[in-house]
Amino acid sequence: MKIESLTIRAYDEAKDLHALSTIWFEASRLAHAFIGEQRLGEQRILIEEKYLPNAETWVACLEGAPVGFISLLGNFVGGLFVASNRQGHGIGRALIAHALALKGELELEVYTDNTQAVRFYRSLGFAEMSRRAEDDEGQPFENAHMRLTRWQ
């Protein structure tokens, strides 16, 4: 895969909803297995009906096909997901660079049990600001709040 052929474009619900929902679900099954399949299925409905329609979402494409996306709420990264078979090729980094160029600084929360994501964000220069013991739904899944103010 050549990262030079990667394009990033605005989300188009009619074209992208199913593809991004699938990318989210498959990547979440790997990265967030600790949450459980049933809860991920419930969250997928929220992704499709609430989060994607209400966020500023940018889609990474290779040869016109979506391979990842970043969803922003202001400068907060609501989600960054790359197709499982495309991870480790610079797509997530390109999406973060795109969002940082748009917003100037980025914040996010990441499950600390998702050690691959925590390492990824730290490698880009995100600094941990705080932690909380429960997620947004009050479940006992620790989250780290991180911020990036300049590109590493």
C-alpha positions in Angstrom: 0.0 0.0 0.0 1.2 3.5 -0.9 0.3 6.1 1.6 0.7 8.6 -1.2 -2.5 7.3 -2.8 -4.5 8.0 0.4 -7.1 10.7 0.1 -9.0 12.3 3.0 -12.5 13.7 2.3 -15.6 14.8 4.1 -18.1 12.2 5.3 -21.0 11.5 3.0 -23.8 9.7 4.9 -25.4 8.2 1.8 -22.0 6.7 0.6 -20.2 6.1 3.8 -22.5 5.1 6.7 -22.4 1.3 6.2 -18.6 1.2 5.4 -17.6 3.3 8.4 -19.9 1.4 10.7 -18.3 -1.8 9.6 -14.8 -0.3 10.0 -15.8 0.8 13.5 -17.3 -2.5 14.5 -14.4 -4.7 13.2 -11.7 -2.5 14.7 -13.6 -2.2 18.0 -14.0 -6.0 18.2 -10.2 -6.2 18.3 -9.3 -3.1 20.3 -12.2 -3.1 22.7 -12.8 -6.8 23.1 -12.9 -6.3 26.9 -16.2 -4.4 26.5 -18.0 -7.4 25.1 -19.7 -8.3 21.8 -23.2 -7.4 23.0 -22.3 -3.9 24.2 -20.3 -3.3 21.0 -23.4 -4.2 19.0 -25.5 -1.7 21.1 -22.8 1.0 20.6 -22.8 0.3 16.8 -26.4 1.5 16.7 -25.4 4.8 18.4 -22.5 5.2 16.0 -24.9 4.9 13.0 -27.8 6.9 14.4 -26.2 9.5 16.7 -22.4 9.9 16.5 -21.6 9.8 12.7 -24.6 12.1 11.8 -23.7 14.7 14.4 -19.9 14.8 14.2 -17.5 16.4 11.7 -16.2 13.2 10.1 -13.3 12.8 7.7 -12.9 9.6 5.7 -9.5 8.2 4.6 -9.8 6.4 1.2 -7.6 4.2 -0.9 -8.7 4.0 -4.5 -11.9 5.6 -3.5 -12.8 3.0 -0.8 -13.0 4.1 2.8 -10.3 2.5 5.0 -10.6 4.7 8.1 -12.1 7.8 9.6 -11.8 10.4 12.3 -14.8 12.0 13.9 -14.5 15.4 15.6 -16.6 17.4 18.0 -14.9 20.7 17.9 -11.2 19.8 18.7 -12.2 16.6 20.5 -11.6 13.3 18.7 -14.8 11.4 19.2 -13.3 8.4 17.3 -10.4 7.4 15.2 -10.7 4.0 13.5 -8.8 2.3 10.7 -9.8 -0.9 9.0 -8.2 -3.9 10.8 -6.3 -5.0 7.6 -5.0 -1.5 7.0 -3.6 -0.7 10.5 0.1 0.1 10.8 0.4 1.8 7.4 0.1 5.5 8.4 -3.6 6.0 7.9 -4.3 6.9 11.5 -1.4 9.2 11.5 -2.6 10.9 8.4 -6.1 11.4 9.9 -4.6 12.9 13.0 -2.4 15.2 11.0 -5.5 16.3 8.9 -7.5 17.0 12.1 -4.7 18.8 13.8 -4.2 21.1 10.7 -7.9 21.9 10.9 -8.2 22.4 14.7 -4.8 23.5 15.9 -5.0 21.2 18.9 -6.7 17.9 19.7 -8.1 16.2 22.7 -9.4 12.7 23.1 -10.2 9.9 25.6 -8.9 6.4 25.1 -9.5 3.2 27.0 -6.3 2.5 28.9 -6.9 -1.3 28.3 -6.5 -0.5 24.5 -2.7 -0.4 24.9 -2.0 -0.3 21.2 -4.0 2.9 20.9 -2.4 4.5 24.0 1.1 3.7 22.5 0.0 5.2 19.1 -1.3 8.4 20.6 1.8 8.8 22.8 4.1 8.2 19.7 2.3 11.2 18.0 3.0 13.4 21.0 -0.3 13.3 22.9 0.2 14.0 26.6 -2.0 12.4 29.2 -3.9 15.0 31.2 -6.0 12.9 33.5 -7.7 9.5 34.0 -11.1 8.4 35.2 -12.0 4.9 36.4 -15.3 4.6 34.5 -16.4 5.2 30.9 -19.3 7.5 29.8 -21.8 4.8 30.6 -20.5 4.3 34.1 -18.8 1.0 33.3 -15.5 0.1 35.0 -13.3 0.8 32.0 -10.6 3.3 32.7 -10.1 6.2 30.3 -7.2 8.5 29.8 -7.8 12.0 28.7 -5.0 13.1 26.3 -4.1 16.3 24.4 -1.9 17.2 21.4 -0.9 20.8 20.8 1.8 20.3 18.2 2.9 17.6 15.8 5.8 15.3 16.7 
